[in-house]
Amino acid sequence: MIGALACIKAPTRFGKLVMVGPSPRYIDDDAYRGGFSQMQIAELLDFLLINYQGWAVATAPVIMGNPDRPELGIELTDSFCRADPDFAKDFARVTFMSDNREDLPRVAVPTLVLQCSEDIIAPIEVGEYVRDHIPNSQFVLLEATGHCPNLSAPDEVVRAIRAFV
């Protein structure tokens, strides 16, 4: 969503936008399915605040998906553990509590929405919602699974981006 907000703020600086597993809101409400309940997000953030390292070790492999390739979960865990915990906590709070659905129609550049076929963080419905609410957008459902196809299926991501640009 950071890219979308940047395009809105400075539209002349962008010709196209590629969004990988985007979510304008992670929390379910009424007719919108973001993938998490308010309570689930609160519990996730509480765990992160109480035990950042434990959160990273427990959560990264789940976010990565691809249990048949445990080295990917380890790579993401290591990345999380190298991050400044205070920054990560603030970033997670802002990310998981934000609601940018009203911003989507204001994205004025051609946009590619890449969505993984199985993503615990951003379900397919979220990618379709983003596509349906950004004018001049395309949706590509990747065969990749997990929330980090740039790590788990970089060739597939590159092919989709090249076809778009």
FENURPE-V962303 format. One record per helix or strand. SS is the DSSP state (H for helix, E for strand). FROM is the first residue (numbers start at 1). TO is the last residue. Records with the same first field share a line. If there is no record, write none. Layout:
SS->FROM-TO + FROM-TO
This chain:
H->2-9 + 11-13 + 38-50 + 52-64 + 70-82 + 85-97 + 101-106 + 124-133 + 149-152 + 154-164
E->16-20 + 25-25 + 27-27 + 29-29 + 32-32 + 36-36 + 99-99 + 110-118 + 137-145
